[in-house]
Amino acid sequence: MRVIDGHQLRFGEMAGPLVHGAKFFDWQLISTQVFAREVGYSFEDLVSDGAIPYAPVGVDTTVYRYPAFGETVSVDVEATHVGDSSLELVYETTDGDGEPLSTARMTHVTIAPEGGALSLPADVKQTLADHRVDRTVDVGPGDDPESDPNRYPTFEESFSVNAPHIESSELAYFEEYPRFADVALESFLAADGVSLAAISGDRQPYRIRDWHWEFKSPVRFNSELAVESDVRAVDDDAIRVEHAFRTEGTVRISGVTEYGCFDRAGNPTTFTPEMQAPFEG
């Protein structure tokens, strides 16, 4: 199902010449809302009943190319698994020529007002089953390589989770999590004396490329969120980081993120030794 059609990238969505990595999360959220409306189980109805709609449980994504300023993007969504209370969707983002930009697989549940996952209504479950396609996708980071745990650095940054206009769910926004991770990474680089602006140019480093994140419990507004980053591997193509997002000492989100380097047209390229150096301990 085509849920975003020919959206042109504009100022405010960019980080330098390329789209900000958090926009891939944002497009997933927008796409889920359109898909939900089409299958008769809309965000609006669920929110009005006090539920938290389509909360992510797990997400795996691979970015093949970052679109540049002025390009257009489209997103197609397919249901690949329908459970009693869970729904797995695959999101395909393409450019104006129909070439792939990213593929994501996300599992959703809707959280009841009193907590716990809501069962899908029988008619909605049937509609989703009618939309379901028999398909598997291989996305996200690969297996964790063997590495010396003392070789690479760890770092942490904390954030106050607030919003100027409180929505009924009162939860941190889905697309904010990669932004928090990016700020933590940039703060680490700055503390090491590395200016991201100075080393960027023909190459755009440290852009989120492959990730597997598991959402264990919500991050609520007015909480203090600690983003713990444990660098696990560094090579020419990727910097691999294990992330843990905590509030009140409890892990709310955990996962593995691989950051890549891209040229100014958005195509993957390699890190320079200068870009790798801060992570080599």
Number of C-alpha atoms within 10 A of each C-alpha: 14 15 19 17 14 14 14 14 17 13 10 8 14 17 15 15 17 23 23 19 20 21 16 22 19 15 19 26 17 14 20 21 18 18 21 18 13 13 16 13 21 17 20 13 13 17 16 10 11 14 22 22 24 22 20 22 20 18 22 23 27 20 23 19 20 25 23 21 18 14 16 18 22 21 24 18 21 20 23 21 19 19 13 13 16 21 22 20 23 23 24 19 24 22 21 15 9 11 12 17 21 21 23 25 25 22 22 21 22 23 20 17 15 9 10 11 20 18 15 19 12 10 12 14 20 14 15 23 15 11 15 17 14 8 10 10 12 12 18 22 20 12 7 11 9 8 11 9 12 10 13 17 16 18 13 17 17 16 14 11 16 16 13 5 7 10 11 11 17 16 18 19 17 16 17 15 18 18 15 19 22 18 16 21 19 16 17 20 16 13 11 11 10 17 13 15 9 7 14 16 13 10 19 26 24 21 22 25 24 24 24 23 21 19 19 14 14 17 23 16 18 13 16 17 25 23 25 21 23 18 24 24 21 19 14 14 16 24 23 24 23 20 22 21 24 20 18 10 10 13 20 18 21 19 18 24 27 25 20 23 25 24 19 19 16 19 16 20 17 17 22 15 10 9 18 16 12 17 18 12 10
